[in-house]
Amino acid sequence: MTNNDRTAGGLTANWPEVRSGPLMAGGILIGIGAVVAMAGAAVAGTHVIAATRAWMRELETPPDQLARLRWEQAKSAVAAGATTWREHPNAKARLVRASHA
């Protein structure tokens, strides 16, 4: 038993002594800082959303209509490219493998 008591006592003696007061004060300050940071993010986020909405109202073409227009343009370009690729004279040429006799 004396060996276990010495080992257990020796390990606890090597740990630093920590006072709870400064640790509690630090934790409280970290918590207060987190609350202030979240409030700042909420204020900034609200402003960015309001500014984005105002900017969108000033646009001549709303973003959803512009996206539809671009999508239709892209589909037309793909269809034209595919038709050109299929109807090109080189597309009708077939490769023939040489037979090894």
Order of alpha helices (4+ residues) and beta strands (2+ residues): alpha-alpha-alpha
